Amino acid sequence: MGMSFINWIGFVMLILALLLNELFLGMNAWYDLNIGAIIVGVIYLVVGVSLSLWPNPSDSTT
């Protein structure tokens, strides 16, 4: 099972989300709960997971 460019983009998005989470949560630790930021974060993670799991056409078996 090879990884395509789309899978790599999703993987990088997830790593970036982990790094940004540690950076920003370590600073303010949810003192100011921002629902808009949480919604954007969840959408970002869903897109990252979707792209990292996107099927590669060369992996299909017929």
Secondary structure as GFF3:
##gff-version 3
##sequence-region A 1 62
A	DSSP	alpha_helix	5	28	.	.	.	ID=ss1
A	DSSP	alpha_helix	35	52	.	.	.	ID=ss2
A	DSSP	three_ten_helix	57	59	.	.	.	ID=ss3
###
